[in-house]
Structure formats: structure tokens, C-alpha cells
């Protein structure tokens, strides 16, 4: 009887360790895209004047910046209309799993982006 309880507790401990390692792996994946440090305040980055190094480029006709969705980081993606942190993370995760986008319409495959949101994004997104 004691052996059964010892085996049960050992299996539960192994299961808990497995869950811990899974959550740490997910944390490390998202750590690349989110500043999680609590000691320093997070500064927001706004790209108002794009340069040669920035993935945002100025349109010939005016002041609307277009963002290259294949090279943009989370802060740039969040500048798009109707895109928050969760949707930006889904875009980055989709890009890392499936490779670069080949057309703007490929964004429809990202969870949380429907036809209406895609129509809003088409004016602000480019593919290089």
C-alpha cells in the first residue's frame, strides 16, 4: 500500500516538473518579444521619422508610414490600427511558424484577424 502512494507521489512530481518546464519554454519564447523586466520602466518606441535602418518607410504621397510585417518587431506591429499586444504576438508567432508573409492577404491566417481588420490593415502594411 505504501509503495502505491510513493509511486503516485513520484508520478505527480514528475508531472508537475513537466508542466514547469513547458511553461518555462513558453516564457523564454515570448521573452524575445516582450520586455518582462520589472526593475526598469518600459519605454515605448514610436517611429515618427523612418530612416534607412527602420522597417517603416514613407509613402510617396504623404505622411502615412507603411510597416514591413515580415521584419517589424512587436512595438511596430502594435502601431497598426486595431492591433494590440495579443494580436501582435500572434502575428509574430505565425511568422515564426510559417515563414515570412508573401502577400498582405496572408494575414487572414492569423488568429484574431478577420476580413474587416484586414481591410483596415491593407493601407498600412507592406511585404518586402
URPEMO-V834807 format. One line per field, one symbol per residue. phi: phi as a letter, one per 40 degrees, with the letter a starting at -180 (. if undefined). burial: I if it has 9 or more other C-alpha atoms within 8 Angstrom, else O. Layout:
phi->???
burial->???
//
This chain:
phi->.cccccccccccccccccccccccccccccccbbcbcccbccccbbccbcbcccccbccdcibccbbcccbccccccccccgbbcccccccccccccbgccbbcccccccchbbcccccccdcbbbbb
burial->OOOOOOOOOOOOOOOOOOOOOOOOOOOOOOIOIOOOOOOOOOOOOOOOOIOOOOIIIIIOOOOOIIIIIIOIOIIIIIOIOOIOOOIIIIIIOIIOOOOOIOOIOIIIOIOOIOOOIIOIIIOIIIIO
//
